[in-house]
Amino acid sequence: MFSASDVKELRERTGAGMMDCKKALQETNGNMDAAIDWLREKGISKAEKKESRIAAEGITKIVVDGNDAVIVEVNSETDFVAKNKEFTDFVDMLANTIVKNDKTTLEDVLQIKVDDETINDKLIALVAKIGEKISFRRFEKITKTDDEVFGAYSHMGGRIGVITKVKGTNEEVAKDVAMHIAAMRPLCQSREDVDQATLEHEQKVIKEQVMNEGKPAEIAEKMVAGRINKFYKENCLLEQEFIKESKVSVEQFLKNNNSTLISYVRYEVGEGLEKREENFAEEVMNQINNK
């Protein structure tokens, strides 16, 4: 009905275990394509059991294709998997596919077909093969005009990814600003972009600090204004001291190079997600105990 070479081929094509491959071929009367589907269905079951796990590791990936660029974040449970070639190949495929399509939601992207399989099918198969929860968390596609440039920067092997869109022709300047954003983690682009609730909270905290210092009311008001300006300079990108040239702000650096920042996107892996508390030794023991 099927041979040892069929089992070997199925293992190579799916990455599933030998006994699973043998059983899949038995269940499908040796039909290779049906056996792959059978294993995928089994993988779906495994993947569903992993949905409650925390996936806060992973990588970001940036792809630039002419006037289009995309940045994506895909998460895994452990840093080990984030460095796995099959995981990184999947992320590469995902980013390169998105940049060539016009999809705007995660759900739509997951339904794109690549090599007769949806991206969702590929994700499910990867989860089943690797044995960890893997989550396609977010993406953003950016389009520029011919008189604009992208600046792409990836830090710590994709732990942080930044892409800038700059009006001008100097890609090096755009990348330098992206590097600055990666390092300095601005809250927003300019003071006009500061959320009102954030600003009011900061003003309240500063006012309490000043009043606790026992300053007269008229002086306290001036001190609040001064410290709010300091808050802007520390947190608003265009007002921050440029990391490569601290005597000028980022905005002045751009002006000195006949450039204007249009927008930027900064992704840091796992930001805002709950982190696992297990240490490495506990993780290894858990894997041994679950075998």
C-alpha positions in Angstrom: 0.0 0.0 0.0 2.9 2.3 0.8 6.7 2.0 1.2 9.4 3.1 3.6 10.4 5.8 1.0 6.8 7.1 1.2 7.1 7.5 4.9 10.5 9.3 4.5 9.0 11.6 1.8 6.1 12.5 4.0 8.4 13.2 7.0 10.5 15.5 4.8 7.4 17.3 3.5 5.7 17.8 6.8 8.3 17.5 9.5 6.0 15.2 11.4 7.3 12.1 13.3 7.8 8.8 11.7 4.9 7.0 13.5 2.6 9.9 12.7 3.5 9.7 9.0 3.1 6.0 8.9 -0.3 6.2 10.5 -1.3 9.0 8.2 -0.5 6.9 5.2 -2.4 3.9 6.7 -5.4 6.1 7.3 -5.4 7.4 3.7 -4.5 4.2 1.8 -1.1 5.6 0.9 -2.4 8.8 -0.8 0.4 11.3 -0.2 -1.7 14.5 -0.5 -4.5 13.1 1.6 -1.9 12.0 4.2 -0.5 15.6 4.3 -4.1 16.9 4.9 -4.6 14.2 7.6 -1.4 15.4 9.4 -2.5 19.0 9.0 -5.8 18.3 10.6 -4.0 16.6 13.4 -1.8 19.7 13.6 -4.8 21.9 13.9 -5.8 20.0 17.0 -2.4 20.5 18.5 -2.3 24.1 17.6 -5.6 24.8 19.3 -4.2 23.4 22.5 -1.5 26.0 22.4 -3.8 29.0 22.1 -3.8 29.7 25.8 0.0 29.8 26.0 1.9 33.1 26.1 3.9 34.0 22.9 5.9 37.1 23.7 9.2 36.3 22.0 9.7 36.4 18.2 11.1 38.8 15.6 10.2 41.8 13.5 10.9 41.8 9.7 11.0 44.7 7.3 10.8 44.4 3.5 11.2 47.2 1.1 9.9 46.8 -2.5 10.2 49.9 -4.6 7.7 52.4 -3.3 6.1 49.9 -0.9 7.5 48.7 2.5 6.1 46.5 5.2 7.0 45.7 8.8 5.6 42.6 10.6 5.9 41.1 14.0 5.5 37.3 14.6 5.7 35.9 18.1 6.8 32.6 19.5 6.9 31.3 23.1 10.7 31.1 23.3 13.7 32.9 21.9 15.1 29.6 20.7 12.2 29.2 18.2 12.6 32.8 17.1 16.0 31.9 15.8 14.8 28.6 14.2 15.3 28.7 10.4 11.8 27.4 9.7 10.3 30.2 11.8 12.5 32.9 10.2 11.7 31.5 6.7 8.0 31.7 7.5 8.4 35.4 8.7 10.4 36.2 5.5 7.7 34.6 3.3 5.0 36.5 5.2 6.6 39.9 4.9 7.4 39.4 1.2 3.9 38.3 0.5 2.2 41.2 2.3 4.4 43.8 0.5 3.1 42.6 -2.8 -0.5 42.6 -1.8 -3.1 45.2 -0.8 -4.6 43.4 2.2 -5.1 45.6 5.3 -6.2 43.2 8.0 -4.6 40.2 9.7 -7.6 38.1 8.8 -7.3 38.9 5.1 -3.5 38.3 5.0 -4.0 34.8 6.6 -6.3 33.9 3.7 -3.7 34.8 1.0 -2.6 31.7 -1.0 1.0 30.9 -1.4 1.9 27.7 -3.3 -1.7 26.5 -3.2 -1.9 26.9 0.6 -3.2 29.8 2.6 -0.8 31.5 5.0 -3.1 30.4 7.8 -2.5 26.7 6.7 1.2 27.3 6.7 1.1 28.9 10.1 -0.9 25.9 11.5 1.5 23.5 10.0 4.4 25.4 11.5 2.8 25.3 15.0 2.3 21.6 14.7 5.9 21.0 13.5 7.7 23.3 16.0 5.4 22.5 19.0 5.0 26.1 20.2 2.3 28.7 19.9 3.2 31.0 17.1 1.3 34.2 16.6 1.1 36.6 13.6 0.6 39.7 15.8 0.7 42.8 13.6 1.9 44.4 10.4 1.9 47.8 8.7 2.3 48.6 5.0 3.7 51.9 4.0 3.7 53.5 0.6 5.9 56.4 -0.5 6.1 58.7 -3.5 9.2 59.0 -5.9 10.5 62.1 -4.0 10.5 60.2 -0.7 12.8 57.5 0.8 12.5 54.7 3.3 14.9 54.3 6.1 14.8 50.7 7.4 16.7 49.5 10.5 16.6 46.2 12.4 18.2 45.9 15.8 19.2 42.9 17.9 18.4 40.4 15.2 15.0 41.8 14.6 14.1 42.4 18.2 13.4 46.0 17.3 12.4 47.1 13.8 11.9 50.7 12.6 11.0 52.1 9.2 10.9 55.8 8.5 9.4 57.6 5.5 11.3 60.8 4.7 10.7 63.5 2.1 14.0 63.9 0.4 16.5 61.7 -1.5 19.0 60.8 1.2 18.4 57.2 2.3 21.3 57.3 4.8 19.6 60.2 6.6 16.3 58.2 6.7 18.2 55.2 8.1 20.0 57.3 10.7 16.7 58.6 12.0 15.4 55.0 12.1 18.4 54.0 14.2 17.7 56.9 16.6 14.1 55.8 16.9 15.2 52.3 17.7 17.5 53.5 20.5 15.5 56.4 22.0 12.0 54.9 21.8 10.1 58.2 21.3 6.5 58.4 22.5 5.4 60.2 19.4 6.6 62.3 16.4 5.9 65.8 17.7 4.3 67.6 20.7 1.1 67.9 18.7 0.8 64.2 18.7 1.0 63.7 22.5 -2.2 62.1 23.8 -4.2 64.6 25.9 -4.7 62.2 28.7 -0.9 61.5 28.8 -0.2 65.3 28.9 -2.7 66.0 31.6 -1.3 63.1 33.7 2.2 64.5 33.3 1.1 68.0 34.2 -0.6 66.7 37.3 2.5 64.8 38.5 4.8 67.7 37.8 2.5 70.2 39.6 2.4 67.9 42.7 6.2 67.7 42.6 6.6 71.4 42.4 4.1 72.1 45.1 5.8 69.6 47.4 9.0 71.6 46.9 7.1 74.5 48.6 7.4 76.9 45.7 5.0 80.0 45.4 2.1 79.5 43.0 3.4 81.9 40.4 6.8 80.2 40.3 5.2 76.8 40.4 3.3 77.5 37.2 6.5 78.6 35.4 8.3 75.5 36.7 5.5 73.2 35.4 5.7 74.8 32.0 9.5 74.3 32.0 9.3 70.7 33.0 6.6 70.0 30.4 9.0 71.4 27.8 11.6 69.0 29.1 9.0 66.1 28.8 8.5 67.1 25.2 12.2 67.1 24.4 12.7 63.7 26.0 9.7 62.0 24.4 8.8 63.7 21.1 11.0 62.5 18.3 11.6 65.7 16.5 12.6 67.5 19.7 14.9 64.8 21.0 18.7 65.3 20.9 19.9 63.4 17.8 21.8 60.4 19.1 24.7 60.8 16.6 25.0 64.5 17.1 23.7 65.6 20.5 24.1 69.3 19.7 21.1 69.3 17.3 17.6 67.9 17.5 16.3 65.3 15.2 14.3 67.9 13.4 17.3 70.1 12.9 19.4 67.1 11.7 16.7 66.5 9.1 16.6 70.2 8.1 20.4 70.3 7.8 20.1 67.5 5.3 17.2 69.0 3.3 14.8 66.3 4.6 11.5 66.1 6.4 10.1 63.2 8.4 6.7 62.1 7.1 6.1 59.2 9.4 7.6 56.2 11.2 6.7 52.8 12.6 8.6 51.2 15.5 8.0 47.7 16.5 9.6 46.1 19.6 9.0 42.4 20.0 6.5 41.6 22.8 5.8 45.2 23.8 2.6 45.3 25.7 2.4 41.5 26.0 2.5 39.4 29.2 5.9 37.7 29.6 6.5 34.2 30.8 7.9 33.9 34.2 9.5 30.5 33.7 13.3 30.3 33.7 15.4 28.1 31.4 15.8 25.2 33.8 12.1 25.0 34.5 11.4 25.2 30.8 13.7 22.2 30.1 12.3 20.2 32.9 8.8 20.9 31.7 9.7 19.6 28.2 11.3 16.5 29.7 8.3 15.8 31.9 5.9 16.2 29.0 7.6 13.7 26.8 
